[in-house]
Every structure is written in C-alpha cells, then in structure tokens.
C-alpha cells in the first residue's frame, strides 16, 4: 500500500489647498463632517447588515458560527429561495426538517403514501400549504416533473469543508470533490451515489462549478437532505487541507496511474476528485492528487458520464471496504 512517501508532488506547493475662489469653504465642510464612518457603522451599508446578522447568529443557542478565509467559506446559493419539487425530493426535504416557506399542492392531486406523509409532516409543522393549479405549478417549477408537489425553501446553506472532517462519523471517511462540473443533474446523481455507498459529503468550488439548485435536489431523489455539500473558495488548497488531516486524494481520469480494480487505498480515508467530461481534472488539482485512477472500459466507449463514473468508483471502494 503506498505510503506518504509515495504521494505525488504538489504545488504548494502633499495636500492640495482649496480651489481658487472657494474661500476654503470646501475644506471646512469636510472638516466639519469628521472621519468617514466604517462600513459596519452605516446602517444602510451591506456590511452593517451582515454584522447584524452575524450578531444574531452568535446570540442564537446552538447556531453554527460563520467561517471566513482559509480554503473555504460558508456560503448560500445565489438568490433568496429555491423550489424543490417531485414527491421523493419533497418528502425527503420534509423528513430532514429543512426550513420551508411554502408547500404547493396541485389541485385534485391523486394521493399516494408519499403525498399523505408529506401533507402530514407539513400540517404537523404548521407550514403554509397552498392548493395550486397545475399550470401555475408548472410555471413555478420551470416545467419540471413536479408530480403535484413542490416546496419553496431558503437558498441552500453550504457546509464548510472542515465540517466534513468528522472523526465521529460512522465508517472510514469518504468524500467526493467536484472539479469543473457544471451540470446540476450530475451533482444530484453523485449525491445519490454518495448516500448509497456510505460517503460523508461532497465539496464544490464557489466559482465555475455546479451548485445546489432545484435540479440537483430533484436528481438526488432526496439524498441532498442527508448528504452535506460544502463549498470552498479554492479546491486545490482544500484538497491540501484534507491531505494534512490524513486523507488520500484520488483523482478520476482516463489516463490514470492505476486502474480501479488494482486500487490499494480503498480502506484509507479518501477524497475522490471528479473532473468534467470535457476537460477532466485541472492541472493543479491533478498534481495535488496522491493517485490518478482510471476505470477500465471497452474501446467502444470513450468516457463515462461524471455521475456514472463516480458511482462505479464509490461502489468499488465500498466493496473493498466490506471485505
């Protein structure tokens, strides 16, 4: 089994006077105002509002402190709210007790066990339930397959990457990081695989990357309510932090150092990095990986969808860990 010595190299790696004719009035006016107040002291400035929100969070018992700097920061998805739709996604979101502003139910909806349980949970929590024409529900979900149910929820609250380093979590740590993936359906499919094969979380970069949208919630079939998604400002630095915490970082690429059936690191704490279908892993991320792993395929197939490749890899890791 390769040790730390076999890790791949990483890139650590004078004042102007008043204008003529002003009589010094402009300077006197400025002097009368005093020093410019700090941004946090101006009530209409965004920094002041952010400081007020932070103070409220700090005063709330059990609230998680906000993080900043380092390899990642706690962030919310852009926009004030998201729509989660589809019976499985809605039910899993309600079971997970995520915040909900409104529940939309199509008129004359044909009920099943999922609908009945969703309504029971929503009623018990005192949520606002609106009976909505199907045409309006189609508009709210942007034409998605809502199956007569939808939730309006606050923008997704991302975890911090350090939150995924949890020594008390069951099993050997297993995390998936996404490098350049922009399709939310791939994120949803990866969340399903992470949940199915005992993974502990997913990491996505803040920029040029997919985020937790309604489409990702829908594709995850409810797994997004159980698997945390962390957001980082710099994926390379975040992977280095995981390595310092004792993780091995494996990148998936068709030109790998080792084929998946020959993987010897399955029983170690792992971060599996998945690149985009078009470009694969970025250069710096690839150089940060301890190993590059490829999936053997028939010559008739050039590559696998990112979600499928992740599922295959997680299955093999889970199989080896069970031996």
N, C-alpha and C positions, 0 to 999 in steps of 0.2 A: 504494500500500500504506500503510495507516495507520501513522503513527509513534507514538513515545511521547507526543507532544503530543496525540494523539487518544484517549488512554486515558480510559475513563470515570472519573468521580470516585470515590474510595474513602474510606470512613470509617476514617480512621487512628485515613484516619484515624487507827494506833498499835497495838502488840501487846497482845492480851488476856492477862491473867495466868491462872494455873491456876484452875480452878473451885474453889469453896468446898469445903473438906474433902478436897481431893486431896493436900494437903501438898506440892504441886509435883512429885509423882511422874510425872504425865503429861509435863510439860515435860522432866524429867530423862531419862525414857525416850526421848523424841525426840532429845534432845541426844546421847545415847549412840550412836544409830544413824548420826550423821554426815549428810553430804549425800546426797540421793537419787541413786543411780547413773543414768547416762544409759541411754536405752533400748537403745543398741547394746552396753552392758556387761552387760545382763541376759540370761543365756543362754537363757531361755525366751521372751523377747520377739521378735516377728516382725522388728523392726528389726535385732536381733543376727543372726538367721538370714540376713536379706538381706545384711548386711555380710559375713558369712562366704562366702556365695555369690559376692558381688562380688569378694572377695579371691581366691577360687579361679579365677574367670574371668580376672582380671588376671594370675594366675600361669600360665595355660594359653597356650602358644605359639600365635599365630595367632588367638586369640579376639578377637571384636569387642567393644570397650569398650561398657559400658552408657551410655545417654544419659538425661538428665533435663532437665526445664524446657523453655524455648523454646516453639516451636509444636507440638511433639510429643514423645513419649517412646516408647522401645522397650517393648513390652508383649507378654504372652502371652494367648491366649484363655482365658476362664474355664474352670475345670475342669482336671483333671490329665491328660486324654488325649482323643483324638478317634478315631473309627472312619472310615477311608477304605475305600470299597467300590466294586465294579464293576471289570471286567477292565482297562479302559483306565486308570482312575484309579489302581488298584493298581500296574499296570506302570509308569506314568509316575513314580509316587512312588518305586518301587524304582530306576528308572533314575537319578533325581535324587539317590539316596543319602540320602534323608531318614531321620532316626532312626526305627526301628521296634522296638516292644516284642514284638509277636506277629503272626504271619501265620495267618489262619484259612482253611482249605480245606474246602469241602463234601465229604462222603463220596461216593465213586463219581462224581466230577466228570468230565464229558465234556471232554476236553482239546482245546485248540487252540494256535496259535502263541503267543498271549498268555499262556496258562496255563503253557505249557512254559518260556517265557522268564522269567516271574515266579518260578517254582519254581527255576530255575537260578540266578537272581540271589540269591534268598533263601538257597538252600543254600550258595552261594559266600560269602555274608556271615556264615554261621553263625547265621541268625535262628531263633528258635523257631517251628516250623511245627506247627500243631495241626489234625488232621482233625476236623471238626466236623459234627454232624448239621445238615441244612438248617433244621430247626425252630429250633435254637439260633442258627444264623447269622441267621435272620430276626429273632430277638429282639435279637441284638447290634446289628444294623443298623437296628433300629426299623422293620422291614417294608420296607426299601429294596430296590431291584433290585440285589442284590449279585453276581449271575451266578456265585456259588460262591466268590468271593474277597473277603477283607477284611483290612485291616491295622489294628492298634491303634498309634497314633502319639502322641507327646507333643503337648501343646497347641501350636497354631501360634505360631511366633516371628515377630512382625511386624518389618518393617524400619522404619527411621526415614525420614521424608520426605527428609531431606538425602541419604540413600543413593541416591535416585533421580536426583539431580543429578550425573550421571557424565559428564564430558567425553570419556571414553574409550569410551563405549558407541557401537556402530555406528549410523549414520544420524542423522537430526535428532531431537532429544529429543521424545518424545510420551508424555504421562502422562494418565491418566483419574482424576478425583476424584469421589467419590460424596457427594451432599448429601441426606440423608434417606431413602436407600434401605434398606429393612429385609428384603427377601426374599433369602435366600442364593442362590436359583436365578438371580436377576438378577446377583449378583456373579459366580457361576460362568460365566454366559453372557458377561459383559463381559470376564472373564479370557480366554476363548476368542477373542474378537474382538481384544483387545489383542495376544495372541500371534500371531494370523493376519495382522494388518496392521502389524506392526513396532513395536508400542508397547513402552515400557520399564518400566511399573509402574502400580499402582493405589493410590490413597490413600483411606482410610476414616476417619471420625471415631471416637473412642473411645465416645461416647455417642449414643444414639438412632440407631444405624446398624447395618447388617449387619456380621457378622464372618466370619472364615474357619472355617466349620463343615463337618461331613462332607457336608452337602447342597451346599455351594458347591464342595467338592472334586469331588463326583460330577458336577455340572453342567459343571464346567470341562473334563471329559474329559481330565484330566492337565495342562492349561495352568497350573494352580496350582503345579505343581512347577517351572515355568520362569519365571513372571512374579512378581516380588516384590510383596507387598502391604504398604504402610506404614500405620501408624496414627498419628493426630495428636490432640492434645487440643483444638485449636481450628482448624477448617477455614479460617476467614477469614484468620487470621494465617499459616497455612501457605501459602495462595494468595499472600499478600503476599510471603512469602519467595521463592516461585517467581518472582514478577514481578521482585524485586530481582536474581535470578540470571539474568535475561534472557528469561524465558518470557512468552508472551502467554497470558492466561487467557480461554477461550471458554466461555460458559455455553449449554447447550441449553434452549430454551424455545419454545413455540409462538408466542409474541409476540416474535419476535426483531428485532434491528436490521437483520440481514442474513440472506438465505436461503442455505442451504448451497451451492447451485450458484454463488453470487456471492462465496463466501469468498475473500479475497485473502491470508490469513495462513497458508495451509496449509504453506508451506515454512519457516516460523519455528518455533522451539522452542515447543511448545504444551502447555498443560494444559486438557483438556476436562472441564468440570464437568457432571455429570448429576444432575438433581433427581428427586424422587419423582414417581410418576404422579399422585398425588392433589394435592399442594401445589406441585410444581415446585421451582424454586430458592428458597431462603430469601432474605429481603430483603438482609441484609448480604453474603451470597455474591454475589447478583446485582449489587450495587453495586461489588463488587470486580472483577468481570469487565471485560475490555477490550472485548469484544463479546458480544452475545447472538445466538445463531444459531438459526434455525428450519429445520425440514425441510418443504419443500412437500409437501402431501398432498391427496388427493381430499377434497372436502367431506363425503363419506360417512363419513370416518374422523376421529374427534375427536382421538385421540392415539395414539402408539406406545408399546409396552412399553419400559421403560428399557433393557433389554438390546438390543432391536432397534434403537432409536434410536442407541445407542452404536455398534453395528456398522455402520449406514448411514453415520454421520459418519466413523468411522475408515476405512471404505473410500474415501470421497471424499477424505479427507486423503492416504491412500496413493496414490490415483490421480493426484492433482495433483503429489505429490512425485516421481512416476515420470516426469512429462512433461519 
